[in-house]
């Protein structure tokens, strides 16, 4: 029987990490990370997970779900931790699966920091990088393994990992993990696990179909929802801008430059639906003078990690990404998210805008939509989040660039008038500087009057050159010889065609 826990039953303000009975070594690590009080999802999930129950947890993005399952798992594994060098003493006891490489690396980083003062070992395996270092780490033995499904199955096939002693399974971002694309690999992994285990599912969105599918993996799960399902963070200001088809790239440039002028932070994540569109938009932003980089599935893992690191350090202002960056990616104080393309799945919208407004901070979620083509997608999003997204106007937006070109043309014309006036000297220069926008016009045509050059070279009559004067008799000799039927006199041959004959 499923039990549902609500926030009103367990107020997070009355809870502390010490009240959960966590080990002093874990509390020490939390203090070093600056953790003070648990978030609502942590306050409700940690006690239930410590009891060994299956959990189905739903909470808004950026609320600390990773600590909600990682901390109690570390606490439960502490009695089995040891400092032995034997790999047999460090079997995989907790398996955490994630849908993306970036999320896997992030979850592992959190687990390693929480367990840094214990003897528990942890590692992460994901695709796109060399398997050999991962194989070495697995063969040395780890208690906590974070993995993506595909790479984990590669290690299973290579017999570098044994899952027969797994006691706890975590599906992070479970709605995507249980999607049809991941389901075959996920089913193969679950078949390798013991039947008696604790299973935890955590995500920001749970559709009714996903809940029914997950029920086959969980036994009498406790459902924890600290906010209305599929809701968005109230700290995030949402806005949608209507843009005609073909002007979306110009709209993104306008928004980014406008934010760079009005706010202190230039950073923003721009979400695109396709890999090709992602790379194309990043190149366009670079041409417009914006430090941008693309991240998508066709990039190597090294490139993706370098791009993320550059974005986190501030050397990249605009991160153009597909939905590989929409799940679980935690970048502190992210001020803005722009949906260049509205997602085909309304649930992905919740995850995308969850990259901003994290840990109680505020943020902006801006979306661009094309009338007619995106109306249905926008309606699906509003139906899912049960709220209307305000519509905004792009003030000063010049999609075709006509206004900018006209202003630049006027500036160039004014500079030309000033330069010509200065060349004429005297009062004309003073007049042009006083009124640089005024152009001299003729009374009839309206164009600037023609002024002939004062250089005497252009006034001299035409004089034939010596070459033409010497060449004329030779031409007459050639014509006379041909008229008498005699062979034409031989002429010197160019060097490229054999060279001129030698002179005796």
C-alpha positions as CSV (number, residue, x, y, z in Angstrom):
1,X,0.0,0.0,0.0
2,X,1.3,3.4,-1.0
3,X,1.6,6.0,1.7
4,X,1.8,9.7,0.7
5,X,3.7,12.2,2.9
6,X,3.0,15.9,2.6
7,X,5.1,18.8,3.7
8,X,2.6,19.9,6.4
9,X,3.1,16.6,8.3
10,X,6.9,17.1,8.7
11,X,7.9,20.8,8.8
12,X,11.5,21.1,7.5
13,X,12.1,24.0,9.8
14,X,11.9,21.7,12.9
15,X,14.4,19.2,11.5
16,X,18.2,19.3,11.6
17,X,20.7,16.9,10.2
18,X,21.7,15.9,13.7
19,X,18.1,14.9,14.4
20,X,18.3,12.2,11.8
21,X,20.9,10.3,13.8
22,X,23.5,10.6,11.0
23,X,27.1,9.6,11.9
24,X,29.5,12.3,13.1
25,X,31.7,11.8,10.1
26,X,28.8,12.6,7.7
27,X,27.8,15.6,9.8
28,X,31.4,16.8,9.6
29,X,31.3,16.6,5.8
30,X,28.0,18.4,5.7
31,X,29.4,21.2,7.9
32,X,32.3,21.6,5.5
33,X,29.9,21.9,2.6
34,X,28.0,24.7,4.3
35,X,24.8,22.6,4.9
36,X,22.8,24.0,7.8
37,X,19.2,22.8,7.7
38,X,17.6,20.2,5.5
39,X,15.4,21.1,2.6
40,X,11.8,19.8,2.6
41,X,12.6,16.8,0.4
42,X,15.6,15.9,2.5
43,X,13.6,16.3,5.8
44,X,11.0,13.9,4.6
45,X,13.0,11.4,2.5
46,X,16.0,10.8,4.8
47,X,14.1,9.2,7.7
48,X,12.1,7.0,5.4
49,X,15.2,5.8,3.5
50,X,17.0,5.1,6.8
51,X,14.1,2.7,7.6
52,X,14.9,0.7,4.5
53,X,11.6,1.4,2.7
54,X,11.1,1.9,-1.0
55,X,10.6,5.6,-1.9
56,X,9.1,7.5,-4.8
57,X,10.1,11.1,-4.3
58,X,8.9,14.1,-6.3
59,X,10.2,17.6,-5.7
60,X,11.0,20.7,-7.7
61,X,14.5,20.9,-9.3
62,X,17.2,22.5,-7.2
63,X,15.8,21.3,-3.9
64,X,18.5,18.9,-2.9
65,X,17.1,15.5,-4.0
66,X,20.7,14.0,-4.3
67,X,21.4,14.5,-0.6
68,X,17.9,13.1,0.1
69,X,19.0,9.7,-1.0
70,X,22.8,9.8,-0.8
71,X,23.0,10.7,2.9
72,X,20.9,7.8,4.3
73,X,22.5,5.3,1.9
74,X,26.0,6.3,3.3
75,X,24.6,6.0,6.8
76,X,23.2,2.5,6.2
77,X,26.5,1.3,4.6
78,X,28.8,2.6,7.3
79,X,28.6,-0.7,9.4
80,X,30.0,-2.6,6.4
81,X,32.8,-0.1,5.6
82,X,36.4,-1.2,6.2
83,X,39.9,-0.1,5.3
84,X,40.9,-3.4,3.8
85,X,42.8,-3.3,0.5
86,X,41.1,-6.5,-0.7
87,X,38.6,-5.9,-3.5
88,X,36.4,-8.7,-2.1
89,X,35.8,-6.6,1.0
90,X,34.4,-3.8,-1.1
91,X,31.5,-5.2,-3.2
92,X,29.0,-2.9,-4.9
93,X,26.2,-2.4,-2.4
94,X,24.5,0.7,-3.7
95,X,23.9,1.4,-7.4
96,X,22.8,4.9,-8.6
97,X,21.6,5.2,-12.2
98,X,21.3,8.5,-14.1
99,X,20.2,9.2,-17.7
100,X,23.0,11.6,-18.6
101,X,26.8,11.6,-18.2
102,X,26.8,15.1,-16.7
103,X,24.3,14.1,-14.0
104,X,26.2,10.9,-13.2
105,X,29.4,12.9,-12.7
106,X,27.6,15.4,-10.5
107,X,25.9,12.8,-8.3
108,X,29.3,11.0,-7.8
109,X,30.9,14.3,-6.9
110,X,28.2,14.8,-4.2
111,X,28.5,11.3,-2.9
112,X,32.3,11.5,-2.7
113,X,32.1,14.8,-0.7
114,X,29.5,13.3,1.7
115,X,31.6,10.2,2.4
116,X,35.0,11.8,2.3
117,X,35.7,11.1,6.1
118,X,34.5,7.4,5.9
119,X,36.1,4.3,4.5
120,X,33.4,3.8,1.9
121,X,34.6,3.8,-1.7
122,X,32.7,5.2,-4.6
123,X,33.3,5.7,-8.4
124,X,31.4,6.7,-11.5
125,X,31.2,5.1,-15.0
126,X,29.7,6.7,-18.1
127,X,30.3,6.6,-21.8
128,X,32.4,8.8,-24.0
129,X,35.6,8.3,-22.1
130,X,38.2,5.5,-21.9
131,X,37.0,2.4,-20.1
132,X,40.4,1.3,-18.7
133,X,40.5,3.8,-15.7
134,X,36.9,2.9,-14.8
135,X,37.8,-0.8,-15.0
136,X,40.7,-0.4,-12.7
137,X,38.6,1.5,-10.1
138,X,35.9,-1.2,-10.3
139,X,38.4,-4.0,-9.8
140,X,39.8,-2.4,-6.7
141,X,36.4,-2.5,-5.2
142,X,33.7,0.1,-4.5
143,X,30.6,0.1,-2.3
144,X,28.8,3.0,-4.1
145,X,28.6,3.0,-7.9
146,X,27.1,5.8,-10.0
147,X,26.6,4.9,-13.6
148,X,24.7,5.5,-16.9
149,X,22.9,2.4,-18.1
150,X,24.8,1.8,-21.4
151,X,28.3,2.0,-19.9
152,X,27.4,-0.1,-16.9
153,X,26.2,-2.9,-19.3
154,X,29.6,-2.6,-21.1
155,X,31.4,-3.2,-17.8
156,X,29.0,-6.1,-17.0
157,X,29.9,-7.7,-20.4
158,X,33.6,-7.2,-19.7
159,X,33.1,-8.9,-16.3
160,X,34.7,-5.9,-14.5
161,X,31.7,-5.4,-12.1
162,X,29.5,-7.8,-10.1
163,X,26.0,-6.6,-9.1
164,X,24.9,-9.6,-7.2
165,X,25.4,-7.9,-3.8
166,X,23.6,-4.7,-4.5
167,X,21.3,-3.8,-1.6
168,X,20.1,-0.4,-2.7
169,X,19.1,0.8,-6.2
170,X,18.5,4.5,-7.0
171,X,16.9,5.8,-10.2
172,X,17.7,9.5,-10.4
173,X,15.5,11.5,-12.8
174,X,13.3,8.4,-12.9
175,X,10.8,9.8,-15.4
176,X,13.5,9.8,-18.1
177,X,15.1,6.5,-16.8
178,X,11.8,4.8,-17.3
179,X,11.2,6.2,-20.7
180,X,11.0,3.7,-23.5
181,X,14.5,4.7,-24.7
182,X,16.1,3.5,-21.4
183,X,13.7,0.8,-20.5
184,X,15.4,-2.2,-22.2
185,X,18.8,-1.4,-20.7
186,X,17.2,-0.7,-17.4
187,X,15.4,-4.1,-17.4
188,X,18.6,-5.9,-18.2
189,X,20.3,-4.3,-15.2
190,X,17.5,-5.0,-12.8
191,X,17.6,-8.6,-13.8
192,X,21.2,-8.8,-12.5
193,X,20.2,-7.4,-9.1
194,X,19.0,-9.3,-6.0
195,X,15.2,-9.5,-5.7
196,X,15.5,-8.3,-2.0
197,X,16.7,-4.8,-2.3
198,X,15.6,-1.2,-1.5
199,X,14.6,0.8,-4.6
200,X,14.4,4.6,-4.6
201,X,13.0,6.7,-7.5
202,X,13.5,10.5,-7.4
203,X,12.5,13.1,-10.0
204,X,10.9,16.4,-10.5
205,X,8.0,15.1,-12.6
206,X,5.9,11.9,-12.3
207,X,3.2,11.3,-14.9
208,X,0.4,8.8,-14.1
209,X,1.9,6.4,-16.7
210,X,5.3,6.6,-15.1
211,X,3.8,5.9,-11.6
212,X,2.1,2.8,-12.9
213,X,5.3,1.6,-14.6
214,X,7.4,2.2,-11.5
215,X,5.0,0.2,-9.3
216,X,6.4,-2.9,-10.9
217,X,9.9,-2.1,-9.5
218,X,8.9,-0.9,-6.0
219,X,7.4,-2.8,-3.1
220,X,4.9,-0.9,-1.0
221,X,6.6,2.4,-1.8
222,X,6.3,5.6,0.3
223,X,5.4,8.5,-2.1
224,X,6.9,11.8,-1.0
225,X,5.7,14.9,-2.7
226,X,6.9,18.2,-1.2
227,X,5.2,20.3,-3.8
228,X,2.5,19.9,-6.3
229,X,3.5,17.4,-9.0
230,X,5.0,18.9,-12.1
231,X,5.0,22.4,-10.5
232,X,7.6,25.0,-11.2
233,X,9.6,27.1,-8.7
234,X,7.9,30.2,-7.6
235,X,11.3,32.0,-7.5
236,X,11.6,31.7,-11.3
237,X,10.0,34.5,-13.4
238,X,8.6,33.0,-16.5
239,X,7.9,34.9,-19.7
240,X,7.1,34.0,-23.3
241,X,7.9,36.2,-26.3
242,X,6.2,35.9,-29.7
243,X,8.6,36.1,-32.6
244,X,8.0,35.6,-36.3
245,X,9.6,32.5,-38.0
246,X,13.1,33.3,-39.1
247,X,13.8,35.9,-36.4
248,X,14.5,33.6,-33.5
249,X,18.2,33.9,-33.6
250,X,18.0,37.7,-33.7
251,X,15.6,37.5,-30.7
252,X,18.1,35.5,-28.6
253,X,20.9,37.9,-29.5
254,X,18.6,40.8,-28.5
255,X,17.7,39.2,-25.1
256,X,21.3,38.3,-24.3
257,X,22.7,41.7,-25.1
258,X,19.8,43.4,-23.3
259,X,20.5,41.3,-20.1
260,X,24.2,42.1,-20.4
261,X,23.3,45.8,-20.3
262,X,20.7,45.6,-17.6
263,X,22.1,42.9,-15.2
264,X,25.4,42.1,-13.6
265,X,25.5,38.6,-14.9
266,X,25.9,37.7,-18.6
267,X,25.5,33.9,-18.2
268,X,22.6,32.0,-19.6
269,X,21.7,28.5,-20.8
270,X,19.9,28.5,-24.2
271,X,18.0,25.2,-24.9
272,X,17.6,24.0,-28.4
273,X,15.8,20.8,-29.6
274,X,18.3,19.5,-32.2
275,X,22.0,19.0,-32.3
276,X,22.4,20.8,-35.6
277,X,20.4,23.7,-34.4
278,X,22.5,23.8,-31.2
279,X,25.8,24.1,-33.1
280,X,24.3,26.6,-35.6
281,X,23.0,28.9,-32.9
282,X,26.3,28.8,-31.0
283,X,28.2,29.9,-34.1
284,X,25.7,32.7,-34.7
285,X,26.1,34.0,-31.2
286,X,29.9,33.9,-31.6
287,X,29.6,36.0,-34.8
288,X,27.5,38.5,-32.8
289,X,30.3,39.0,-30.3
290,X,28.8,36.7,-27.5
291,X,31.1,34.1,-25.9
292,X,29.1,31.0,-26.6
293,X,29.7,27.2,-26.8
294,X,27.5,24.3,-27.7
295,X,26.9,21.0,-25.7
296,X,25.0,18.1,-27.2
297,X,25.2,14.3,-27.6
298,X,27.6,14.4,-30.6
299,X,30.3,16.1,-28.6
300,X,32.9,13.9,-27.0
301,X,32.7,13.6,-23.2
302,X,36.0,15.5,-22.9
303,X,34.6,18.4,-24.9
304,X,31.4,18.4,-22.9
305,X,33.2,18.5,-19.6
306,X,35.5,21.2,-20.8
307,X,32.6,23.3,-22.0
308,X,30.8,22.9,-18.7
309,X,33.9,23.8,-16.8
310,X,34.3,26.9,-18.9
311,X,30.7,27.9,-18.3
312,X,31.0,27.4,-14.6
313,X,34.2,29.5,-14.4
314,X,32.6,32.3,-16.4
315,X,34.7,32.2,-19.5
316,X,31.6,31.2,-21.5
317,X,28.6,33.5,-21.3
318,X,26.0,31.5,-23.3
319,X,25.8,27.7,-23.0
320,X,23.7,26.5,-26.0
321,X,22.5,23.0,-25.1
322,X,20.1,20.2,-26.0
323,X,18.2,18.4,-23.2
324,X,21.5,16.7,-22.1
325,X,21.9,19.7,-19.8
326,X,18.3,19.8,-18.7
327,X,18.4,17.0,-16.1
328,X,20.1,17.5,-12.8
329,X,22.8,19.9,-13.9
330,X,23.6,22.1,-10.9
331,X,25.3,25.4,-11.6
332,X,25.0,27.7,-8.6
333,X,23.4,31.2,-9.0
334,X,22.4,30.5,-12.6
335,X,20.4,33.7,-13.5
336,X,18.6,32.9,-16.7
337,X,17.4,30.1,-19.0
338,X,16.1,30.8,-22.5
339,X,14.1,28.3,-24.5
340,X,15.1,28.9,-28.1
341,X,12.9,26.0,-29.0
342,X,9.9,25.0,-26.9
343,X,10.4,21.3,-25.8
344,X,8.3,18.6,-27.4
345,X,7.6,17.2,-24.0
346,X,6.0,19.5,-21.5
347,X,7.8,17.7,-18.6
348,X,11.2,18.8,-20.2
349,X,10.1,22.4,-19.7
350,X,10.0,21.9,-15.9
351,X,13.5,20.4,-15.9
352,X,14.9,23.1,-18.2
353,X,13.7,26.1,-16.2
354,X,14.8,24.2,-13.1
355,X,18.4,25.0,-14.0
356,X,17.7,28.5,-12.6
357,X,16.2,29.6,-9.3
358,X,18.0,26.9,-7.4
359,X,18.5,26.7,-3.6
360,X,16.1,29.6,-3.0
361,X,17.7,32.0,-5.5
362,X,15.7,33.8,-8.1
363,X,16.0,33.5,-11.8
364,X,14.4,34.2,-15.2
365,X,13.0,31.6,-17.6
366,X,12.4,33.1,-21.0
367,X,10.8,31.3,-24.0
368,X,10.5,32.2,-27.6
369,X,7.6,30.9,-29.6
370,X,6.5,31.2,-33.2
371,X,2.7,31.8,-33.7
372,X,1.0,28.9,-35.3
373,X,3.8,26.5,-35.0
374,X,4.4,26.5,-31.2
375,X,0.9,27.3,-29.9
376,X,0.2,23.7,-29.1
377,X,3.5,23.1,-27.3
378,X,2.9,26.3,-25.2
379,X,-0.6,25.2,-24.3
380,X,0.7,21.7,-23.2
381,X,3.2,23.3,-21.0
382,X,0.6,25.6,-19.3
383,X,-1.7,22.7,-18.9
384,X,1.0,20.6,-17.1
385,X,2.2,23.4,-14.8
386,X,-1.4,24.5,-14.2
387,X,-0.6,28.2,-14.7
388,X,-0.5,30.7,-17.6
389,X,2.9,31.9,-18.8
390,X,2.8,35.7,-19.2
391,X,3.5,37.1,-22.7
392,X,6.0,39.8,-23.1
393,X,7.2,42.3,-25.7
394,X,10.8,42.6,-27.0
395,X,11.3,46.4,-26.6
396,X,13.6,47.8,-29.2
397,X,13.8,44.5,-31.1
398,X,15.0,45.0,-34.7
399,X,14.7,41.5,-36.3
400,X,15.9,42.4,-39.8
401,X,18.6,44.8,-38.7
402,X,17.2,47.6,-40.9
403,X,17.2,50.1,-38.1
404,X,20.8,49.4,-37.2
405,X,21.9,49.6,-40.9
406,X,20.1,52.9,-41.4
407,X,21.7,54.4,-38.3
408,X,25.1,53.2,-39.3
409,X,24.6,54.7,-42.8
410,X,23.6,58.0,-41.3
411,X,26.7,58.0,-39.1
412,X,29.0,57.3,-42.1
413,X,27.3,60.0,-44.2
414,X,27.8,62.5,-41.4
415,X,31.4,61.6,-41.0
416,X,31.9,62.0,-44.8
417,X,30.3,65.4,-44.7
418,X,32.5,66.6,-41.9
419,X,35.6,65.3,-43.7
420,X,34.8,66.9,-47.0
421,X,34.0,70.2,-45.3
422,X,37.3,70.2,-43.5
423,X,39.1,69.6,-46.8
424,X,37.4,72.7,-48.2
425,X,38.5,74.6,-45.1
426,X,37.2,77.8,-43.5
427,X,33.6,78.5,-42.9
428,X,32.5,75.3,-44.7
429,X,34.3,73.2,-42.1
430,X,32.8,75.1,-39.2
431,X,29.3,74.8,-40.7
432,X,29.7,71.0,-41.3
433,X,30.8,70.5,-37.7
434,X,28.0,72.6,-36.4
435,X,25.4,70.6,-38.4
436,X,27.0,67.2,-39.3
437,X,23.7,65.8,-40.4
438,X,23.1,68.4,-43.1
439,X,24.1,67.3,-46.6
440,X,24.8,69.5,-49.5
441,X,22.3,69.1,-52.3
442,X,21.9,70.3,-55.8
443,X,18.7,72.2,-56.6
444,X,17.6,69.8,-59.4
445,X,18.8,66.3,-58.7
446,X,19.2,66.3,-54.9
447,X,22.6,64.7,-55.1
448,X,25.9,66.2,-54.0
449,X,27.4,68.5,-56.6
450,X,30.3,67.2,-58.7
451,X,33.7,68.9,-58.0
452,X,36.4,68.3,-60.7
453,X,39.9,67.3,-59.6
454,X,42.6,70.0,-59.3
455,X,45.4,67.5,-60.3
456,X,46.9,68.7,-63.7
457,X,47.5,65.0,-64.7
458,X,43.8,64.5,-65.3
459,X,43.7,67.6,-67.5
460,X,46.4,66.7,-70.1
461,X,45.4,65.6,-73.6
462,X,46.0,62.0,-74.7
463,X,49.5,61.2,-75.9
464,X,50.3,57.8,-77.5
465,X,53.1,55.8,-75.8
466,X,56.4,54.9,-77.5
467,X,55.4,51.2,-77.5
468,X,52.4,51.9,-79.8
469,X,54.5,54.1,-82.0
470,X,57.2,51.4,-82.6
471,X,54.7,48.6,-83.0
472,X,52.8,50.3,-85.9
473,X,55.6,49.7,-88.6
474,X,55.9,46.1,-87.6
475,X,52.2,45.6,-88.1
476,X,52.3,47.2,-91.6
477,X,55.2,45.0,-92.6
478,X,53.2,41.9,-91.5
479,X,50.2,42.9,-93.6
480,X,52.3,43.6,-96.7
481,X,54.1,40.2,-96.5
482,X,50.8,38.4,-96.2
483,X,49.4,40.3,-99.2
484,X,52.3,39.1,-101.4
485,X,52.0,35.5,-100.4
486,X,55.4,35.4,-98.6
487,X,55.9,33.9,-95.2
488,X,55.5,36.4,-92.3
489,X,58.7,37.5,-90.6
490,X,59.5,35.6,-87.5
491,X,58.8,37.2,-84.2
492,X,60.5,36.5,-80.9
493,X,58.7,33.7,-79.0
494,X,57.8,34.2,-75.3
495,X,60.1,32.4,-72.9
496,X,57.2,30.1,-71.6
497,X,56.7,28.8,-75.2
498,X,60.3,27.9,-75.8
499,X,62.1,31.2,-75.5
500,X,63.5,33.8,-78.0
501,X,66.2,32.7,-80.4
502,X,69.8,33.3,-79.4
503,X,71.5,36.4,-80.8
504,X,74.8,35.6,-82.7
